Amino acid sequence: MAERVRVIIDGEPLAVPAFTTVAAAIAIALRGVGGTRRSVTGEPRAAFCGMGVCHECRVTVDGRADVLGCQTLCRDGLSIETMQ
């Protein structure tokens, strides 16, 4: 079985396989909600290009705003906030 790491997304713990991107972890956590993050006005937004060009996957990681979730790998204890 693949190693798993624990992240915290909007205050909720989630275990994901090692080397999962933040954008993928958020998609797993918010499955069925529509989108992978919320804009400042509360609108659902989602990763679009998956390669760091569109910036639709911007989230706050460990208190640092505007991190590209599709370019950031999860690690144990990572704190992710989806509201921008």
PyMOL Python script that loads the backbone (N, CA, C, O; Angstrom):
from pymol import cmd

cmd.read_pdbstr("""\
ATOM      1  N   MET A   1       0.844  -1.186   0.000  1.00  0.00           N
ATOM      2  CA  MET A   1       0.000   0.000   0.000  1.00  0.00           C
ATOM      3  C   MET A   1       0.887   1.246   0.000  1.00  0.00           C
ATOM      4  O   MET A   1       1.923   1.283   0.664  1.00  0.00           O
ATOM      5  N   ALA A   2       0.480   2.236  -0.732  1.00  0.00           N
ATOM      6  CA  ALA A   2       1.248   3.473  -0.853  1.00  0.00           C
ATOM      7  C   ALA A   2       1.257   4.239   0.464  1.00  0.00           C
ATOM      8  O   ALA A   2       0.289   4.206   1.223  1.00  0.00           O
ATOM      9  N   GLU A   3       2.355   4.923   0.719  1.00  0.00           N
ATOM     10  CA  GLU A   3       2.447   5.776   1.910  1.00  0.00           C
ATOM     11  C   GLU A   3       1.396   6.879   1.819  1.00  0.00           C
ATOM     12  O   GLU A   3       1.100   7.384   0.736  1.00  0.00           O
ATOM     13  N   ARG A   4       0.842   7.241   2.960  1.00  0.00           N
ATOM     14  CA  ARG A   4      -0.152   8.311   3.002  1.00  0.00           C
ATOM     15  C   ARG A   4       0.366   9.438   3.878  1.00  0.00           C
ATOM     16  O   ARG A   4       1.120   9.212   4.824  1.00  0.00           O
ATOM     17  N   VAL A   5      -0.048  10.652   3.550  1.00  0.00           N
ATOM     18  CA  VAL A   5       0.280  11.819   4.358  1.00  0.00           C
ATOM     19  C   VAL A   5      -1.029  12.447   4.797  1.00  0.00           C
ATOM     20  O   VAL A   5      -2.047  12.335   4.115  1.00  0.00           O
ATOM     21  N   ARG A   6      -0.989  13.111   5.948  1.00  0.00           N
ATOM     22  CA  ARG A   6      -2.188  13.756   6.482  1.00  0.00           C
ATOM     23  C   ARG A   6      -2.079  15.262   6.271  1.00  0.00           C
ATOM     24  O   ARG A   6      -1.085  15.884   6.647  1.00  0.00           O
ATOM     25  N   VAL A   7      -3.114  15.837   5.664  1.00  0.00           N
ATOM     26  CA  VAL A   7      -3.187  17.281   5.469  1.00  0.00           C
ATOM     27  C   VAL A   7      -4.455  17.776   6.159  1.00  0.00           C
ATOM     28  O   VAL A   7      -5.328  16.989   6.526  1.00  0.00           O
ATOM     29  N   ILE A   8      -4.538  19.073   6.325  1.00  0.00           N
ATOM     30  CA  ILE A   8      -5.735  19.681   6.905  1.00  0.00           C
ATOM     31  C   ILE A   8      -6.279  20.669   5.880  1.00  0.00           C
ATOM     32  O   ILE A   8      -5.602  21.627   5.505  1.00  0.00           O
ATOM     33  N   ILE A   9      -7.499  20.428   5.436  1.00  0.00           N
ATOM     34  CA  ILE A   9      -8.131  21.287   4.432  1.00  0.00           C
ATOM     35  C   ILE A   9      -9.315  21.977   5.074  1.00  0.00           C
ATOM     36  O   ILE A   9     -10.287  21.329   5.462  1.00  0.00           O
ATOM     37  N   ASP A  10      -9.231  23.296   5.186  1.00  0.00           N
ATOM     38  CA  ASP A  10     -10.287  24.088   5.827  1.00  0.00           C
ATOM     39  C   ASP A  10     -10.654  23.520   7.194  1.00  0.00           C
ATOM     40  O   ASP A  10     -11.829  23.450   7.557  1.00  0.00           O
ATOM     41  N   GLY A  11      -9.637  23.118   7.941  1.00  0.00           N
ATOM     42  CA  GLY A  11      -9.836  22.628   9.298  1.00  0.00           C
ATOM     43  C   GLY A  11     -10.174  21.154   9.421  1.00  0.00           C
ATOM     44  O   GLY A  11     -10.263  20.636  10.535  1.00  0.00           O
ATOM     45  N   GLU A  12     -10.363  20.470   8.308  1.00  0.00           N
ATOM     46  CA  GLU A  12     -10.727  19.047   8.324  1.00  0.00           C
ATOM     47  C   GLU A  12      -9.536  18.189   7.900  1.00  0.00           C
ATOM     48  O   GLU A  12      -8.946  18.430   6.847  1.00  0.00           O
ATOM     49  N   PRO A  13      -9.176  17.191   8.711  1.00  0.00           N
ATOM     50  CA  PRO A  13      -8.053  16.323   8.341  1.00  0.00           C
ATOM     51  C   PRO A  13      -8.414  15.398   7.184  1.00  0.00           C
ATOM     52  O   PRO A  13      -9.565  14.986   7.037  1.00  0.00           O
ATOM     53  N   LEU A  14      -7.419  15.079   6.371  1.00  0.00           N
ATOM     54  CA  LEU A  14      -7.605  14.177   5.236  1.00  0.00           C
ATOM     55  C   LEU A  14      -6.295  13.450   4.997  1.00  0.00           C
ATOM     56  O   LEU A  14      -5.232  14.071   4.992  1.00  0.00           O
ATOM     57  N   ALA A  15      -6.360  12.141   4.800  1.00  0.00           N
ATOM     58  CA  ALA A  15      -5.179  11.359   4.442  1.00  0.00           C
ATOM     59  C   ALA A  15      -5.208  11.123   2.942  1.00  0.00           C
ATOM     60  O   ALA A  15      -6.216  10.674   2.395  1.00  0.00           O
ATOM     61  N   VAL A  16      -4.097  11.427   2.276  1.00  0.00           N
ATOM     62  CA  VAL A  16      -3.983  11.250   0.830  1.00  0.00           C
ATOM     63  C   VAL A  16      -2.684  10.502   0.535  1.00  0.00           C
ATOM     64  O   VAL A  16      -1.769  10.505   1.358  1.00  0.00           O
ATOM     65  N   PRO A  17      -2.598   9.863  -0.627  1.00  0.00           N
ATOM     66  CA  PRO A  17      -1.340   9.207  -0.981  1.00  0.00           C
ATOM     67  C   PRO A  17      -0.202  10.226  -1.080  1.00  0.00           C
ATOM     68  O   PRO A  17      -0.401  11.368  -1.495  1.00  0.00           O
ATOM     69  N   ALA A  18       0.994   9.785  -0.689  1.00  0.00           N
ATOM     70  CA  ALA A  18       2.171  10.640  -0.836  1.00  0.00           C
ATOM     71  C   ALA A  18       2.289  11.063  -2.303  1.00  0.00           C
ATOM     72  O   ALA A  18       1.929  10.308  -3.206  1.00  0.00           O
ATOM     73  N   PHE A  19       2.790  12.260  -2.526  1.00  0.00           N
ATOM     74  CA  PHE A  19       2.997  12.853  -3.855  1.00  0.00           C
ATOM     75  C   PHE A  19       1.704  13.308  -4.527  1.00  0.00           C
ATOM     76  O   PHE A  19       1.696  13.570  -5.730  1.00  0.00           O
ATOM     77  N   THR A  20       0.615  13.405  -3.769  1.00  0.00           N
ATOM     78  CA  THR A  20      -0.621  13.989  -4.272  1.00  0.00           C
ATOM     79  C   THR A  20      -0.456  15.496  -4.280  1.00  0.00           C
ATOM     80  O   THR A  20       0.104  16.059  -3.339  1.00  0.00           O
ATOM     81  N   THR A  21      -0.935  16.164  -5.328  1.00  0.00           N
ATOM     82  CA  THR A  21      -0.867  17.624  -5.331  1.00  0.00           C
ATOM     83  C   THR A  21      -1.944  18.183  -4.414  1.00  0.00           C
ATOM     84  O   THR A  21      -2.932  17.513  -4.113  1.00  0.00           O
ATOM     85  N   VAL A  22      -1.741  19.406  -3.982  1.00  0.00           N
ATOM     86  CA  VAL A  22      -2.723  20.087  -3.150  1.00  0.00           C
ATOM     87  C   VAL A  22      -4.049  20.198  -3.904  1.00  0.00           C
ATOM     88  O   VAL A  22      -5.108  19.987  -3.314  1.00  0.00           O
ATOM     89  N   ALA A  23      -4.006  20.522  -5.186  1.00  0.00           N
ATOM     90  CA  ALA A  23      -5.240  20.644  -5.976  1.00  0.00           C
ATOM     91  C   ALA A  23      -6.002  19.322  -5.999  1.00  0.00           C
ATOM     92  O   ALA A  23      -7.228  19.319  -5.889  1.00  0.00           O
ATOM     93  N   ALA A  24      -5.301  18.207  -6.139  1.00  0.00           N
ATOM     94  CA  ALA A  24      -5.957  16.897  -6.153  1.00  0.00           C
ATOM     95  C   ALA A  24      -6.540  16.569  -4.774  1.00  0.00           C
ATOM     96  O   ALA A  24      -7.639  16.022  -4.679  1.00  0.00           O
ATOM     97  N   ALA A  25      -5.813  16.897  -3.721  1.00  0.00           N
ATOM     98  CA  ALA A  25      -6.311  16.651  -2.359  1.00  0.00           C
ATOM     99  C   ALA A  25      -7.585  17.443  -2.110  1.00  0.00           C
ATOM    100  O   ALA A  25      -8.529  16.934  -1.506  1.00  0.00           O
ATOM    101  N   ILE A  26      -7.614  18.675  -2.570  1.00  0.00           N
ATOM    102  CA  ILE A  26      -8.811  19.504  -2.395  1.00  0.00           C
ATOM    103  C   ILE A  26      -9.971  18.918  -3.197  1.00  0.00           C
ATOM    104  O   ILE A  26     -11.102  18.887  -2.712  1.00  0.00           O
ATOM    105  N   ALA A  27      -9.709  18.460  -4.398  1.00  0.00           N
ATOM    106  CA  ALA A  27     -10.760  17.852  -5.211  1.00  0.00           C
ATOM    107  C   ALA A  27     -11.338  16.624  -4.513  1.00  0.00           C
ATOM    108  O   ALA A  27     -12.546  16.392  -4.561  1.00  0.00           O
ATOM    109  N   ILE A  28     -10.475  15.832  -3.860  1.00  0.00           N
ATOM    110  CA  ILE A  28     -10.935  14.664  -3.107  1.00  0.00           C
ATOM    111  C   ILE A  28     -11.803  15.119  -1.928  1.00  0.00           C
ATOM    112  O   ILE A  28     -12.878  14.567  -1.692  1.00  0.00           O
ATOM    113  N   ALA A  29     -11.336  16.111  -1.207  1.00  0.00           N
ATOM    114  CA  ALA A  29     -12.053  16.587  -0.009  1.00  0.00           C
ATOM    115  C   ALA A  29     -13.390  17.224  -0.354  1.00  0.00           C
ATOM    116  O   ALA A  29     -14.355  17.078   0.396  1.00  0.00           O
ATOM    117  N   LEU A  30     -13.461  17.914  -1.454  1.00  0.00           N
ATOM    118  CA  LEU A  30     -14.682  18.659  -1.808  1.00  0.00           C
ATOM    119  C   LEU A  30     -15.499  17.949  -2.884  1.00  0.00           C
ATOM    120  O   LEU A  30     -16.327  18.574  -3.546  1.00  0.00           O
ATOM    121  N   ARG A  31     -15.275  16.672  -3.057  1.00  0.00           N
ATOM    122  CA  ARG A  31     -16.006  15.899  -4.060  1.00  0.00           C
ATOM    123  C   ARG A  31     -17.499  16.135  -3.909  1.00  0.00           C
ATOM    124  O   ARG A  31     -18.048  16.006  -2.814  1.00  0.00           O
ATOM    125  N   GLY A  32     -18.145  16.476  -4.993  1.00  0.00           N
ATOM    126  CA  GLY A  32     -19.586  16.685  -4.971  1.00  0.00           C
ATOM    127  C   GLY A  32     -20.015  18.099  -4.615  1.00  0.00           C
ATOM    128  O   GLY A  32     -21.194  18.433  -4.732  1.00  0.00           O
ATOM    129  N   VAL A  33     -19.076  18.937  -4.182  1.00  0.00           N
ATOM    130  CA  VAL A  33     -19.426  20.297  -3.782  1.00  0.00           C
ATOM    131  C   VAL A  33     -19.437  21.231  -4.988  1.00  0.00           C
ATOM    132  O   VAL A  33     -20.153  22.232  -4.986  1.00  0.00           O
ATOM    133  N   GLY A  34     -18.665  20.920  -6.000  1.00  0.00           N
ATOM    134  CA  GLY A  34     -18.565  21.777  -7.176  1.00  0.00           C
ATOM    135  C   GLY A  34     -17.434  22.760  -7.012  1.00  0.00           C
ATOM    136  O   GLY A  34     -17.586  23.773  -6.331  1.00  0.00           O
ATOM    137  N   GLY A  35     -16.326  22.484  -7.613  1.00  0.00           N
ATOM    138  CA  GLY A  35     -15.161  23.344  -7.509  1.00  0.00           C
ATOM    139  C   GLY A  35     -14.162  22.816  -6.492  1.00  0.00           C
ATOM    140  O   GLY A  35     -14.467  21.914  -5.711  1.00  0.00           O
ATOM    141  N   THR A  36     -12.978  23.385  -6.513  1.00  0.00           N
ATOM    142  CA  THR A  36     -11.942  22.948  -5.589  1.00  0.00           C
ATOM    143  C   THR A  36     -11.549  24.041  -4.606  1.00  0.00           C
ATOM    144  O   THR A  36     -10.732  23.810  -3.714  1.00  0.00           O
ATOM    145  N   ARG A  37     -12.117  25.212  -4.759  1.00  0.00           N
ATOM    146  CA  ARG A  37     -11.911  26.287  -3.793  1.00  0.00           C
ATOM    147  C   ARG A  37     -13.036  27.291  -3.954  1.00  0.00           C
ATOM    148  O   ARG A  37     -13.838  27.183  -4.882  1.00  0.00           O
ATOM    149  N   ARG A  38     -13.101  28.253  -3.070  1.00  0.00           N
ATOM    150  CA  ARG A  38     -14.103  29.317  -3.157  1.00  0.00           C
ATOM    151  C   ARG A  38     -13.391  30.647  -3.352  1.00  0.00           C
ATOM    152  O   ARG A  38     -12.347  30.892  -2.747  1.00  0.00           O
ATOM    153  N   SER A  39     -13.950  31.501  -4.191  1.00  0.00           N
ATOM    154  CA  SER A  39     -13.395  32.835  -4.403  1.00  0.00           C
ATOM    155  C   SER A  39     -13.760  33.716  -3.208  1.00  0.00           C
ATOM    156  O   SER A  39     -14.479  33.280  -2.310  1.00  0.00           O
ATOM    157  N   VAL A  40     -13.268  34.945  -3.199  1.00  0.00           N
ATOM    158  CA  VAL A  40     -13.576  35.861  -2.098  1.00  0.00           C
ATOM    159  C   VAL A  40     -15.074  36.152  -2.010  1.00  0.00           C
ATOM    160  O   VAL A  40     -15.564  36.542  -0.950  1.00  0.00           O
ATOM    161  N   THR A  41     -15.793  35.970  -3.092  1.00  0.00           N
ATOM    162  CA  THR A  41     -17.238  36.184  -3.071  1.00  0.00           C
ATOM    163  C   THR A  41     -18.009  34.893  -2.842  1.00  0.00           C
ATOM    164  O   THR A  41     -19.240  34.889  -2.874  1.00  0.00           O
ATOM    165  N   GLY A  42     -17.283  33.781  -2.607  1.00  0.00           N
ATOM    166  CA  GLY A  42     -17.928  32.510  -2.316  1.00  0.00           C
ATOM    167  C   GLY A  42     -18.263  31.664  -3.521  1.00  0.00           C
ATOM    168  O   GLY A  42     -18.865  30.600  -3.376  1.00  0.00           O
ATOM    169  N   GLU A  43     -17.891  32.106  -4.703  1.00  0.00           N
ATOM    170  CA  GLU A  43     -18.167  31.337  -5.915  1.00  0.00           C
ATOM    171  C   GLU A  43     -17.228  30.137  -6.018  1.00  0.00           C
ATOM    172  O   GLU A  43     -16.048  30.253  -5.686  1.00  0.00           O
ATOM    173  N   PRO A  44     -17.729  28.985  -6.471  1.00  0.00           N
ATOM    174  CA  PRO A  44     -16.848  27.824  -6.636  1.00  0.00           C
ATOM    175  C   PRO A  44     -15.871  28.042  -7.785  1.00  0.00           C
ATOM    176  O   PRO A  44     -16.244  28.518  -8.857  1.00  0.00           O
ATOM    177  N   ARG A  45     -14.628  27.688  -7.543  1.00  0.00           N
ATOM    178  CA  ARG A  45     -13.582  27.774  -8.559  1.00  0.00           C
ATOM    179  C   ARG A  45     -12.919  26.410  -8.613  1.00  0.00           C
ATOM    180  O   ARG A  45     -12.965  25.664  -7.635  1.00  0.00           O
ATOM    181  N   ALA A  46     -12.309  26.075  -9.724  1.00  0.00           N
ATOM    182  CA  ALA A  46     -11.669  24.770  -9.850  1.00  0.00           C
ATOM    183  C   ALA A  46     -10.368  24.893 -10.620  1.00  0.00           C
ATOM    184  O   ALA A  46     -10.191  25.801 -11.433  1.00  0.00           O
ATOM    185  N   ALA A  47      -9.470  23.973 -10.355  1.00  0.00           N
ATOM    186  CA  ALA A  47      -8.236  23.904 -11.144  1.00  0.00           C
ATOM    187  C   ALA A  47      -8.647  23.684 -12.595  1.00  0.00           C
ATOM    188  O   ALA A  47      -9.556  22.902 -12.873  1.00  0.00           O
ATOM    189  N   PHE A  48      -7.990  24.363 -13.506  1.00  0.00           N
ATOM    190  CA  PHE A  48      -8.382  24.274 -14.907  1.00  0.00           C
ATOM    191  C   PHE A  48      -7.295  23.620 -15.747  1.00  0.00           C
ATOM    192  O   PHE A  48      -7.536  22.604 -16.398  1.00  0.00           O
ATOM    193  N   CYS A  49      -6.095  24.203 -15.735  1.00  0.00           N
ATOM    194  CA  CYS A  49      -5.045  23.706 -16.625  1.00  0.00           C
ATOM    195  C   CYS A  49      -4.197  22.606 -15.992  1.00  0.00           C
ATOM    196  O   CYS A  49      -3.684  21.745 -16.707  1.00  0.00           O
ATOM    197  N   GLY A  50      -4.040  22.615 -14.682  1.00  0.00           N
ATOM    198  CA  GLY A  50      -3.247  21.601 -13.998  1.00  0.00           C
ATOM    199  C   GLY A  50      -1.753  21.729 -14.180  1.00  0.00           C
ATOM    200  O   GLY A  50      -1.002  20.820 -13.824  1.00  0.00           O
ATOM    201  N   MET A  51      -1.306  22.866 -14.739  1.00  0.00           N
ATOM    202  CA  MET A  51       0.135  23.039 -14.934  1.00  0.00           C
ATOM    203  C   MET A  51       0.630  24.423 -14.529  1.00  0.00           C
ATOM    204  O   MET A  51       1.728  24.818 -14.920  1.00  0.00           O
ATOM    205  N   GLY A  52      -0.149  25.161 -13.760  1.00  0.00           N
ATOM    206  CA  GLY A  52       0.308  26.422 -13.201  1.00  0.00           C
ATOM    207  C   GLY A  52       0.151  27.647 -14.071  1.00  0.00           C
ATOM    208  O   GLY A  52       0.709  28.698 -13.754  1.00  0.00           O
ATOM    209  N   VAL A  53      -0.586  27.546 -15.152  1.00  0.00           N
ATOM    210  CA  VAL A  53      -0.747  28.677 -16.060  1.00  0.00           C
ATOM    211  C   VAL A  53      -1.989  29.505 -15.731  1.00  0.00           C
ATOM    212  O   VAL A  53      -1.936  30.734 -15.775  1.00  0.00           O
ATOM    213  N   CYS A  54      -3.097  28.855 -15.404  1.00  0.00           N
ATOM    214  CA  CYS A  54      -4.370  29.569 -15.249  1.00  0.00           C
ATOM    215  C   CYS A  54      -4.557  30.203 -13.866  1.00  0.00           C
ATOM    216  O   CYS A  54      -5.342  31.141 -13.729  1.00  0.00           O
ATOM    217  N   HIS A  55      -3.863  29.719 -12.855  1.00  0.00           N
ATOM    218  CA  HIS A  55      -3.928  30.237 -11.482  1.00  0.00           C
ATOM    219  C   HIS A  55      -5.291  30.041 -10.829  1.00  0.00           C
ATOM    220  O   HIS A  55      -5.570  30.681  -9.816  1.00  0.00           O
ATOM    221  N   GLU A  56      -6.142  29.189 -11.366  1.00  0.00           N
ATOM    222  CA  GLU A  56      -7.452  28.913 -10.764  1.00  0.00           C
ATOM    223  C   GLU A  56      -7.337  28.040  -9.524  1.00  0.00           C
ATOM    224  O   GLU A  56      -8.307  27.904  -8.778  1.00  0.00           O
ATOM    225  N   CYS A  57      -6.184  27.453  -9.290  1.00  0.00           N
ATOM    226  CA  CYS A  57      -6.002  26.555  -8.143  1.00  0.00           C
ATOM    227  C   CYS A  57      -5.347  27.264  -6.956  1.00  0.00           C
ATOM    228  O   CYS A  57      -4.877  26.602  -6.030  1.00  0.00           O
ATOM    229  N   ARG A  58      -5.308  28.601  -6.968  1.00  0.00           N
ATOM    230  CA  ARG A  58      -4.656  29.346  -5.880  1.00  0.00           C
ATOM    231  C   ARG A  58      -5.355  29.111  -4.550  1.00  0.00           C
ATOM    232  O   ARG A  58      -6.572  29.253  -4.433  1.00  0.00           O
ATOM    233  N   VAL A  59      -4.559  28.749  -3.552  1.00  0.00           N
ATOM    234  CA  VAL A  59      -5.048  28.527  -2.196  1.00  0.00           C
ATOM    235  C   VAL A  59      -4.019  29.072  -1.207  1.00  0.00           C
ATOM    236  O   VAL A  59      -2.935  29.502  -1.602  1.00  0.00           O
ATOM    237  N   THR A  60      -4.362  29.050   0.064  1.00  0.00           N
ATOM    238  CA  THR A  60      -3.419  29.431   1.105  1.00  0.00           C
ATOM    239  C   THR A  60      -2.861  28.150   1.722  1.00  0.00           C
ATOM    240  O   THR A  60      -3.616  27.288   2.173  1.00  0.00           O
ATOM    241  N   VAL A  61      -1.540  28.035   1.736  1.00  0.00           N
ATOM    242  CA  VAL A  61      -0.868  26.847   2.264  1.00  0.00           C
ATOM    243  C   VAL A  61       0.053  27.273   3.401  1.00  0.00           C
ATOM    244  O   VAL A  61       0.956  28.088   3.213  1.00  0.00           O
ATOM    245  N   ASP A  62      -0.187  26.716   4.573  1.00  0.00           N
ATOM    246  CA  ASP A  62       0.605  27.059   5.764  1.00  0.00           C
ATOM    247  C   ASP A  62       0.708  28.569   5.963  1.00  0.00           C
ATOM    248  O   ASP A  62       1.764  29.087   6.324  1.00  0.00           O
ATOM    249  N   GLY A  63      -0.412  29.274   5.720  1.00  0.00           N
ATOM    250  CA  GLY A  63      -0.479  30.715   5.936  1.00  0.00           C
ATOM    251  C   GLY A  63       0.033  31.560   4.787  1.00  0.00           C
ATOM    252  O   GLY A  63      -0.048  32.787   4.854  1.00  0.00           O
ATOM    253  N   ARG A  64       0.554  30.953   3.742  1.00  0.00           N
ATOM    254  CA  ARG A  64       1.064  31.683   2.577  1.00  0.00           C
ATOM    255  C   ARG A  64      -0.008  31.698   1.490  1.00  0.00           C
ATOM    256  O   ARG A  64      -0.402  30.647   0.983  1.00  0.00           O
ATOM    257  N   ALA A  65      -0.472  32.888   1.137  1.00  0.00           N
ATOM    258  CA  ALA A  65      -1.558  33.044   0.160  1.00  0.00           C
ATOM    259  C   ALA A  65      -1.077  32.854  -1.268  1.00  0.00           C
ATOM    260  O   ALA A  65       0.112  32.975  -1.566  1.00  0.00           O
ATOM    261  N   ASP A  66      -2.020  32.554  -2.138  1.00  0.00           N
ATOM    262  CA  ASP A  66      -1.811  32.471  -3.585  1.00  0.00           C
ATOM    263  C   ASP A  66      -0.796  31.416  -4.013  1.00  0.00           C
ATOM    264  O   ASP A  66      -0.041  31.618  -4.964  1.00  0.00           O
ATOM    265  N   VAL A  67      -0.786  30.303  -3.312  1.00  0.00           N
ATOM    266  CA  VAL A  67       0.057  29.173  -3.690  1.00  0.00           C
ATOM    267  C   VAL A  67      -0.685  28.378  -4.764  1.00  0.00           C
ATOM    268  O   VAL A  67      -1.887  28.142  -4.638  1.00  0.00           O
ATOM    269  N   LEU A  68       0.011  27.971  -5.803  1.00  0.00           N
ATOM    270  CA  LEU A  68      -0.608  27.178  -6.861  1.00  0.00           C
ATOM    271  C   LEU A  68      -0.738  25.732  -6.392  1.00  0.00           C
ATOM    272  O   LEU A  68       0.261  25.029  -6.243  1.00  0.00           O
ATOM    273  N   GLY A  69      -1.963  25.298  -6.164  1.00  0.00           N
ATOM    274  CA  GLY A  69      -2.216  23.956  -5.661  1.00  0.00           C
ATOM    275  C   GLY A  69      -1.798  22.860  -6.614  1.00  0.00           C
ATOM    276  O   GLY A  69      -1.427  21.773  -6.172  1.00  0.00           O
ATOM    277  N   CYS A  70      -1.846  23.114  -7.907  1.00  0.00           N
ATOM    278  CA  CYS A  70      -1.485  22.081  -8.877  1.00  0.00           C
ATOM    279  C   CYS A  70       0.032  21.880  -8.949  1.00  0.00           C
ATOM    280  O   CYS A  70       0.503  20.890  -9.510  1.00  0.00           O
ATOM    281  N   GLN A  71       0.787  22.811  -8.386  1.00  0.00           N
ATOM    282  CA  GLN A  71       2.244  22.731  -8.422  1.00  0.00           C
ATOM    283  C   GLN A  71       2.850  22.419  -7.059  1.00  0.00           C
ATOM    284  O   GLN A  71       4.073  22.413  -6.914  1.00  0.00           O
ATOM    285  N   THR A  72       2.006  22.157  -6.054  1.00  0.00           N
ATOM    286  CA  THR A  72       2.468  21.952  -4.685  1.00  0.00           C
ATOM    287  C   THR A  72       2.094  20.553  -4.224  1.00  0.00           C
ATOM    288  O   THR A  72       0.928  20.161  -4.281  1.00  0.00           O
ATOM    289  N   LEU A  73       3.088  19.803  -3.766  1.00  0.00           N
ATOM    290  CA  LEU A  73       2.833  18.448  -3.273  1.00  0.00           C
ATOM    291  C   LEU A  73       2.437  18.479  -1.805  1.00  0.00           C
ATOM    292  O   LEU A  73       2.944  19.286  -1.026  1.00  0.00           O
ATOM    293  N   CYS A  74       1.529  17.593  -1.444  1.00  0.00           N
ATOM    294  CA  CYS A  74       1.123  17.460  -0.048  1.00  0.00           C
ATOM    295  C   CYS A  74       2.268  16.855   0.753  1.00  0.00           C
ATOM    296  O   CYS A  74       3.031  16.026   0.258  1.00  0.00           O
ATOM    297  N   ARG A  75       2.366  17.292   1.997  1.00  0.00           N
ATOM    298  CA  ARG A  75       3.297  16.690   2.948  1.00  0.00           C
ATOM    299  C   ARG A  75       2.576  16.597   4.273  1.00  0.00           C
ATOM    300  O   ARG A  75       1.584  17.291   4.497  1.00  0.00           O
ATOM    301  N   ASP A  76       3.063  15.752   5.144  1.00  0.00           N
ATOM    302  CA  ASP A  76       2.405  15.522   6.417  1.00  0.00           C
ATOM    303  C   ASP A  76       2.248  16.824   7.200  1.00  0.00           C
ATOM    304  O   ASP A  76       3.215  17.564   7.381  1.00  0.00           O
ATOM    305  N   GLY A  77       1.028  17.104   7.665  1.00  0.00           N
ATOM    306  CA  GLY A  77       0.745  18.271   8.488  1.00  0.00           C
ATOM    307  C   GLY A  77       0.462  19.549   7.727  1.00  0.00           C
ATOM    308  O   GLY A  77       0.244  20.589   8.349  1.00  0.00           O
ATOM    309  N   LEU A  78       0.457  19.510   6.396  1.00  0.00           N
ATOM    310  CA  LEU A  78       0.218  20.699   5.591  1.00  0.00           C
ATOM    311  C   LEU A  78      -1.172  21.260   5.869  1.00  0.00           C
ATOM    312  O   LEU A  78      -2.147  20.509   5.909  1.00  0.00           O
ATOM    313  N   SER A  79      -1.272  22.570   6.059  1.00  0.00           N
ATOM    314  CA  SER A  79      -2.542  23.244   6.307  1.00  0.00           C
ATOM    315  C   SER A  79      -2.945  24.002   5.052  1.00  0.00           C
ATOM    316  O   SER A  79      -2.185  24.833   4.553  1.00  0.00           O
ATOM    317  N   ILE A  80      -4.141  23.717   4.539  1.00  0.00           N
ATOM    318  CA  ILE A  80      -4.627  24.285   3.285  1.00  0.00           C
ATOM    319  C   ILE A  80      -5.946  24.994   3.549  1.00  0.00           C
ATOM    320  O   ILE A  80      -6.852  24.425   4.158  1.00  0.00           O
ATOM    321  N   GLU A  81      -6.053  26.231   3.092  1.00  0.00           N
ATOM    322  CA  GLU A  81      -7.296  26.998   3.189  1.00  0.00           C
ATOM    323  C   GLU A  81      -7.757  27.301   1.768  1.00  0.00           C
ATOM    324  O   GLU A  81      -6.992  27.827   0.960  1.00  0.00           O
ATOM    325  N   THR A  82      -9.004  26.967   1.469  1.00  0.00           N
ATOM    326  CA  THR A  82      -9.498  27.146   0.106  1.00  0.00           C
ATOM    327  C   THR A  82     -10.154  28.485  -0.155  1.00  0.00           C
ATOM    328  O   THR A  82     -10.371  28.842  -1.313  1.00  0.00           O
ATOM    329  N   MET A  83     -10.480  29.246   0.896  1.00  0.00           N
ATOM    330  CA  MET A  83     -11.059  30.583   0.692  1.00  0.00           C
ATOM    331  C   MET A  83      -9.942  31.563   0.384  1.00  0.00           C
ATOM    332  O   MET A  83      -8.962  31.634   1.127  1.00  0.00           O
ATOM    333  N   GLN A  84     -10.070  32.316  -0.688  1.00  0.00           N
ATOM    334  CA  GLN A  84      -9.053  33.287  -1.073  1.00  0.00           C
ATOM    335  C   GLN A  84      -9.522  34.677  -0.789  1.00  0.00           C
ATOM    336  O   GLN A  84      -8.798  35.638  -1.049  1.00  0.00           O
TER     337      GLN A  84
END
""", "prot")
cmd.dss("prot")
cmd.show_as("cartoon", "prot")
cmd.util.cbc("prot")
cmd.orient("prot")
